[in-house]
Amino acid sequence: MISVLVGNEYGTDVSSRQRAASLRAAVESYVSENGQVELDFVGVRTISSSFADELFGILVASHGDTWFRHHVRVVGLTPPLRRIVLESVFNRVGEAV
């Protein structure tokens, strides 16, 4: 499994749809090549809602909840960051993951 250290690559305060779109493309590539990817958010303090939507919302909307759960492992989210991620997915697809 490939592990992406989000804090190391994107900083402790992640934002911007462009950066999230780049990470989303990398996640999709890693999954197609390796089957699974881990997104490690240890050390990340904030995530903008636009970043969360562009990364998580679109991944779940495009591939489905089952695909996401089988291929993407998310670790290191603090409770406030987890809430932002879940809200972005809910707002995009209409149901919480």
Beta strands, then each sheet from edge to edge (+ up, - down):
strand 1: 2-5
strand 2: 13-14
strand 3: 37-40
strand 4: 46-47
strand 5: 72-75
sheet 1: 1+ 3+ 5+
sheet 2: 2+ 4+
end
